[in-house]
Amino acid sequence: MKNLAWLLLLPVLLLTACSDDDDNGFTCGNYQVGDSIMLPGNSGELFIDAVYQDNRCPCNALCIVAGGVGFRLLTAANDTLLIGKGDGTVPPDSLRYDGHLLILREVTNATVCDPGDLAQNEYCADFSVE
């Protein structure tokens, strides 16, 4: 009987094991939404307007595709550019603008189980301009 109780309790424990571990100490040393990326040679800047897409797989989930995260950038003329990091469900990780190659190297964020729980200011993007 004791073994039966453990067998019934085990699935409950496994289902409740994943909880969002909000990382209240998250700080970004790179770019965040609201920052501007300065282009070399006084070519202007690109404003990071928003994280417009985050379809990455939550922790402890079985996903068919890994997903990715995408950012919306605005030019000085208010044109929209999209750049992403991940699989084919998001835009490419590089784009050309005004003779420069912008590359999204890495995206980090506060530690949570579900990307849907992240606020815009909890994403950190590492860009390089060539």
C-alpha positions, 0 to 999 in steps of 0.5 A: 500500500505504501508503494501505491501511495508513492506511485500516485504522489510521484506524478504530482511532484513531477508536474509541480517541479517546474516553476518560474524562477524570476531572476530579480537581479537581471541586468543587461550589459548590452542592448535592450528595448528602447536603446539605439544601435549607433552605426559607424561613420555617422551613418545614423542609428537603429532604434530597438523598438520591441521584442515582437516575437518570442516563440522559444520552447518553455522549459520542461516542454516537449517541442517539435521546433526550438523556436526563436526570438525576434526584434523590431528595429526602427530607422531614422525614417521610421522604416521597420527592420526585423532581425531574430535569433533561433530557427526558421520561425524568426527572421535571419540573425543578420541584415544589411542597412545603409552599407552596414551588416548588423548581426544579432550575436546572442539574446539573453533574458531573465531566467523564467520557465515560460518566455511569455512571462518576460517583460520587454525590458528583460531581454538583452541583445548582443549586436555587432556592426560590420 
